[in-house]
Amino acid sequence: MSREERIRVDRIKADRKSAVRLLAVILIGVFVLVGMRSYAAIIQHENNLLVEQNEYLQAEIDSLSTEIIEETKVTRIEEVATQKYGMVYPTAENCVNLGADEDKTQDLASVIRSEAYN
């Protein structure tokens, strides 16, 4: 084999090696892209699940906030206090005077009123 033929054969081998290397790099690139795409799909699925959970929790928070507002209204507190716990508004009959020399027939409101205007 002549020198020119060896050079040509070596070039053909080098071209084949380059083609194989280029093909390997392209295949690796394709596999990396496919892997990244599948990973992105997994992340998107997890994100969708978290968004659904967040919406559910936000609806529950809104419901509880509304319930708190309803339960802390003065009328509701008064209703529970009087019906469930038997509380009543103070009157002269159900008040206890602590002073021995005070008039026992006056209620607190009239005592305060008389002291405020005298």
C-alpha positions as CSV (number, residue, x, y, z in Angstrom):
1,M,0.0,0.0,0.0
2,S,1.3,3.3,-0.9
3,R,1.7,6.3,1.3
4,E,-1.2,8.1,-0.4
5,E,-3.5,5.2,0.1
6,R,-2.6,4.9,3.8
7,I,-3.3,8.6,4.3
8,R,-6.6,8.2,2.6
9,V,-7.5,5.1,4.7
10,D,-6.4,6.9,7.9
11,R,-8.6,9.9,6.9
12,I,-11.5,7.6,6.3
13,K,-11.0,6.0,9.7
14,A,-10.7,9.4,11.3
15,D,-13.8,10.6,9.6
16,R,-15.7,7.5,10.8
17,K,-14.4,8.0,14.4
18,S,-15.5,11.6,14.2
19,A,-18.9,10.6,12.9
20,V,-19.3,8.0,15.7
21,R,-18.3,10.6,18.3
22,L,-20.7,13.1,16.9
23,L,-23.5,10.5,16.9
24,A,-22.6,9.6,20.5
25,V,-22.8,13.3,21.5
26,I,-26.1,13.7,19.7
27,L,-27.6,10.6,21.4
28,I,-26.4,11.7,24.8
29,G,-27.9,15.1,24.2
30,V,-31.2,13.5,23.2
31,F,-31.2,11.4,26.3
32,V,-30.5,14.4,28.5
33,L,-33.3,16.3,26.9
34,V,-35.7,13.5,27.4
35,G,-34.7,13.1,31.0
36,M,-35.0,16.8,31.7
37,R,-38.5,16.8,30.0
38,S,-39.6,13.9,32.2
39,Y,-38.2,15.5,35.3
40,A,-40.1,18.7,34.4
41,A,-43.3,16.8,34.0
42,I,-42.8,15.2,37.4
43,I,-42.2,18.6,39.0
44,Q,-45.3,20.1,37.2
45,H,-47.4,17.2,38.5
46,E,-46.2,17.8,42.1
47,N,-46.9,21.5,41.6
48,N,-50.4,20.8,40.5
49,L,-51.0,18.6,43.6
50,L,-49.7,21.4,45.8
51,V,-51.9,24.0,44.2
52,E,-55.0,21.7,44.7
53,Q,-54.0,21.3,48.4
54,N,-53.5,25.0,48.8
55,E,-56.9,25.8,47.3
56,Y,-58.5,23.2,49.7
57,L,-56.7,24.7,52.7
58,Q,-57.6,28.3,51.7
59,A,-61.2,27.3,51.4
60,E,-61.1,25.7,54.8
61,I,-59.4,28.9,56.3
62,D,-62.1,31.1,54.7
63,S,-64.8,28.8,56.2
64,L,-63.2,28.9,59.7
65,S,-62.7,32.7,59.5
66,T,-66.4,33.1,58.7
67,E,-67.3,30.8,61.5
68,I,-65.0,32.7,63.9
69,I,-66.7,36.0,62.9
70,E,-70.1,34.5,63.5
71,E,-69.3,32.9,66.8
72,T,-67.6,36.1,68.3
73,K,-70.6,38.4,67.6
74,V,-72.0,39.9,70.8
75,T,-75.4,38.5,70.2
76,R,-74.1,35.0,69.8
77,I,-71.9,35.3,73.0
78,E,-75.0,36.6,74.8
79,E,-77.1,33.7,73.5
80,V,-74.6,31.0,74.6
81,A,-74.1,32.7,78.0
82,T,-77.8,32.9,78.8
83,Q,-79.0,29.6,77.3
84,K,-76.0,27.3,77.9
85,Y,-74.6,28.7,81.1
86,G,-77.7,30.3,82.7
87,M,-76.2,33.7,83.0
88,V,-78.6,36.7,83.6
89,Y,-78.3,40.4,83.6
90,P,-77.7,41.8,87.1
91,T,-80.7,43.4,88.9
92,A,-81.2,44.6,92.4
93,E,-82.6,41.2,93.5
94,N,-79.7,39.2,92.4
95,C,-76.9,41.5,93.5
96,V,-74.9,41.1,96.8
97,N,-74.0,44.3,98.6
98,L,-70.6,44.1,100.4
99,G,-71.0,47.1,102.7
100,A,-72.9,46.6,105.9
101,D,-74.3,50.1,106.1
102,E,-75.4,50.5,102.5
103,D,-79.1,50.5,101.5
104,K,-79.8,46.9,100.2
105,T,-82.7,47.9,98.0
106,Q,-80.7,50.1,95.6
107,D,-79.0,48.5,92.6
108,L,-75.5,49.4,91.4
109,A,-76.6,51.6,88.5
110,S,-78.7,53.8,90.8
111,V,-75.9,54.1,93.4
112,I,-73.4,55.1,90.7
113,R,-76.0,57.6,89.2
114,S,-76.7,59.1,92.6
115,E,-73.0,59.5,93.4
116,A,-72.1,60.9,90.0
117,Y,-74.7,63.7,90.3
118,N,-74.2,64.6,94.0
